Amino acid sequence: MKVKKKQLSENEIDEIVIAQANDENAWTIMCRNIKPLYNFEPATTDEEIRAAAIQFVRKVSGFNKPSAVNAEAFETAIEEIAAAAGKLLDSLVTPAPPKDRAVESEKARKRNQLRFGG
């Protein structure tokens, strides 16, 4: 059975985040496109770190794609954030065993079914 996902508008997402921020018992929400990268098997790739940096810069700047005049600043920010994120991931330690990507993906899929119906 194929599940049809509802696309939320930015306003709907903002309303959800605000409502959850006001509810101390609500789930914590991050930027919806930035996924946790630490302690996975197989290990996080440079491409995944860069993708998260791109999403972060897009969110902070409010631009999906910068104008030509801002392209250099946008790219510099992506490179610096990716480098900082990589350094952070390399320096973290935990006694917990690495999480399995397939298992975590299935958990996320089930959470999305609950959240968006299906």
Secondary structure, DSSP 8 states (H G I E B T S, - for coil): ---------HHHHHHHHHHHHT-TTS-----TT----SSEES---HHHHHHHHHHHHHHHH--SS--GGGHHHHHHHHHHHHHHHHHHHHH---SS--EEHHHHHHHHHHHHHHHH--
